[in-house]
């Protein structure tokens, strides 16, 4: 999940970026309203976190203009304003929720999770042979037995299963799972693939995650 934070207080934005990345979100930051709107409109984000008062363009105006192009992506306001009229004004601009400064990170995280919950009818169970992933509860199972995966292991396995029967290149994996968009040693992928194979107890008869030499990996039904 990718989140855009538009916040001109670097202490707050840095704190939020660190906390959200520890929760396995990919995070981009803008400290200017105009630049933030441009990023929101051209990037592919799952949620926007907007400060109310910003240089260049207010959070309210960002939300209004963004909603002309995107009616679905959740928008949360970070604001020191807390009167009923101001709250209604913010929600009427197109925001889904707001949280008053100062706030506890845990509360913000729960509000984000509420907005990102799968919509009714959205697929949350993915399978690959005897492997099953539940992206709603963040659980992995092998032959009905739960397997304890780290956040990054789960994200890698989810990416492979969502793209099963298609070759996933090293470049795409490092970009989508690690959120790295520059030249990087992709050897870390091999380490995580080996960890997944070991934890999932995949032998030659259950070779669901196969190496495509010189290219990447593919998840295949057998």
Secondary structure, 3 states (H helix, E strand, C coil): CEEEEECCCHHHHHHHHHHHHHCCCEEEEECCHHHHHHHHHHCCCCEEEEECCCCCCCHHHHHHHHHHHCCCCEEEEEECCCCHHHHHHHHHCCCCEEEECCCCHHHHHHHHHHHCCCCCCCCCEEEECCEEEECCCCEEEECCEEECCCHHHHHHHHHHHHCCCCCEEHHHHHHHCCCCCCCCCCHHHHHHHHHHHHHCCCCHHHCCEEEECCCEEEECCC
